[in-house]
Amino acid sequence: MRDVENWLTEQELENIYSADYWNDIEEEKSKEFWILDGNYKKCLDYLKNSKLLDEYYASEKYVNEKSGDGKLLDLAAGIGWTSSLLSKLGSIKEVHAVEISKHRIGELFEHAVKMMVGSPEKIFRYIGSFYKLKFPNEVFDVIFMSQAFHHSDKPLHLLFECDRVLKKGGRIILIGEQNITARLMFRRFVGNLLRTKKIVFNFYELFLPDSRLGDHYYRMSDYFFMFQSMGYKLKYEVAPTGNIMYIADKE
């Protein structure tokens, strides 16, 4: 497999939002994605039992529909299990994976390619921020994000950068985005009321971001507003996990 290309100095990496958490190796060792010991079963069981694997497979048809010249960008690629599976698609010729976690994009990624029986000759890896991609304009047919978009604290900044590197007629696919249901909002309202003794209706006060993990909460209306304001045609599908899969086409 090709070596990882590093776009960042140590100082630049430290300054990226939540990068300290995602580069904490001791924290990572407690997760199912820690597969350096060769125990792939725990990771595969997690992907299957959580239905994340089903969610990914449901997205493949949307990748194939817009594969074009076969150049795909996997942002916040993690250990690379999605990159590995995407590299197996006949319609995809190159998978470019960007990630801020050095051990994930490094050794863990190489194990994930073995675990998923990926095609390493198609894969390119980069340590970098998804806010500042070092690619020319309009080079990718598809941009793929799995459990990634909601980690953005500057989502419009991220979309502008995605739009820059995405070809006209290209597609952005988001999987693993939480479905903010009326039931979940009611639970948050009641929980906050019991905890603070205050009545709060403001969505962003009820769904505060997790500054350590970098998680943010966006409603379906927020996704439609953001993508449509960029001129994208957006549709969605409820995935097997109950999460929402978004498919955004650049017109």
N, C-alpha and C positions, 0 to 999 in steps of 0.2 A: 504494500500500500504506500502511496505517496506520503512524504513527510507533511506535518502540519505547518501551514504558513501563519506566522504571527504578525498581526497588523498593529499590535499594541505594545507600548512600553509598560513596565511594571507599574509606573505611576498612573498611566492612563487606565490600566485595568483596575487599579484600586479605586479610581474615581467613578467607575461605572456603578450605577444603582444596583444594589443587592449582590454585586460580584463577590463580596467577602463571604456571603453565605454559600454560594454555589462553588466556591473554591475551598471550602472547609472540608478537608478530606475525612476527618474524624466524623463529621456529621454525615457525610456521604456513605461511610461504611455501614451505617445502620439501615440503609435503604435497599429495596429490592434490586435496584439498578447497579449495585456494587457486585460486579461479576468477575473481578480480577482473579478470584480463586477458581474460576472455571465452572462454578456451580450455576449453570444457566437455567436450571429448572425453576428456581425461586423467582427469577425475573419473568420467565415465560408463563409461569402460573399466575403471576400478578397481572401481566398483560391480558391473559385470557379471562381470569376471574373478574377483573375490573371492566371487561369488555372494551378496553382500549384497542385491542387488536381487531375486534369486530368493527370498531369505529374507523380505524385506519382502512380496513378492507372496503368499507362502504364509500370511502373517499377516492378509491383508485379509479373509478369510472370518470370522475370529474378531472382527474389528472390526465387520463388518456384522451379525453375529449379535446383538450387544449395543448397537447404535448408539442405540437409544431415541430421545430428542429430538435426537440428533445433535451433542451437545457433547463434544468430545474434548480431552484434555490431553496434549501431547507434552513429556515432561520430558527435560532435557539434550538439547535438540533439535539442537544443533550448528549446521551451516549451513542446516538446514531441508529437506534433501532428502526426509526422511520426512514432515515437515509438508506439504510441497508435494504429494506423492502422496496423502496422506490427505485433503487439501482437494479432490481431484478425485472422491472417492467421493460418490455421490448420497445416501448415507445420512448423511453428515456435513455439518452446517450450520455449525459453528464449530470451528476448530482453534486452541487456545491453546498457544503454544510458549514454554517457559521455558529459559533458558540463562545460564551465568555468563560466557561469552566475548563481549565487547562487539562485536568485529569479526565473529564468526560470526553472532550474532543480528541484526547490522546489515547492512552491505553484502553480505557473502557470502550471507546468507539471501535477499536480494533477487535476487541472481544465480541462486541455486538454484531459486527459484520460476520464473524464466524458463527455466532449464535443463530442469526437469521439467514445464513448462507447467501450473503449479499455478493455483489460484483465489485470488488475493490478497485478494479481498473477504471471504473466509471466515477469514482468518488474523489472529490477535492475537499480539503479541510482547512478551516481558518479560525484562529482565535481573534475575535473581533466583536464590536458592538453593532447591533442591527440598526442603530441610528446613523452609522457612518460606514457604509459599505464601499469597499475599494474596488468596485466594478464600474465599467463604462456604462453609459446610458443605454437602456433598451436592449438588454442582452438575454433576458430570461423569458421563457414561454410560460412557466408556472412558478409561483412562489408558494411554498408550503410551510405552514406553522402548526405544530402539534403542542397543545397546552402551553402556548408561547405568547400569543397576542395580549392576553390579560396580565402578563408580567410587565407590560409597557406602562411606564408612568407618563409617557408623552406619546400617546397613540397616534395623534395626527402627524407628529414628527416621523414616527415609524412609517405611516402610510405614505407620506411624501417621498421618503427614501425608497420604499418598495415601488412606488409609481415611477420613480426615476429609472430604476434598473429593469422594469417590466416592459416587454414589448407591447406595442399597440395590438389589441385583440387578445392579450394575455390574461391570465387568471390568477387570483390569490385565493388560496384554500386555507381555512382555519378549522382545525378540529380540536376537541378538548376544551371548548369554551363553555363555561358554566351556564346553565339555563336558570335565569332568575325568575322563578315562578311566583305566582300570587301567594302560594302556601309558604314559600321560603321567606318572602317579604313579611308575611304576617308573623311568622316565627321570630324573625329579627325584631319586629315591632314589639311583640310581647316580651321577648327576652330583654330588650333594652329598657322597657318600662319597669320590669321587675328589678333590674339591676340598678337603674339610675333614678327611678321614681319620677321620670319625666316622659311626657308624650312627645315623641319625635316622628315627624312624617317625612322629613327630608331623606331621600334615598342615600345620598353620599354621607350622611351622618350615621345612618343605620349600617351601611356597608363600607366601613373604613378600610383602607388598604392595609395590607400586611407589609410593613416597611422592611422586615427581615427577609421574608421569602420573596417580596416583590409582587405579591398578588394584588390585583385590582378587580373590581366588580363593575361590569358594564351590562346594561339592560339591552334587550333586542333593539329597542328604539335608538339606543346610543350607537350600535353597530350600523344601523341603517342611516342614521344621520351622518356619521363619519364617512362611510363609503360613498353615499350618494352625493355628499358635498364635494367629493373628489371626482365625481362624474362616473362612478362605477355602477353597474347594474348588479344588485345584490339579491341573492335568494338564500334560503336556509333549509336545513333538514334536521329533524330530531334524530340524533344518533342512538344506537343500541344502548349506550351508557346513560341516556337521558340528557347528555350534554347537547349543545347545539353546534352543528357544522355549518359554516358559512362559505358560500361560493360567490366570489366577486369578480365580475368580468370588466376588463378595461375596454372602453368603447372608442 
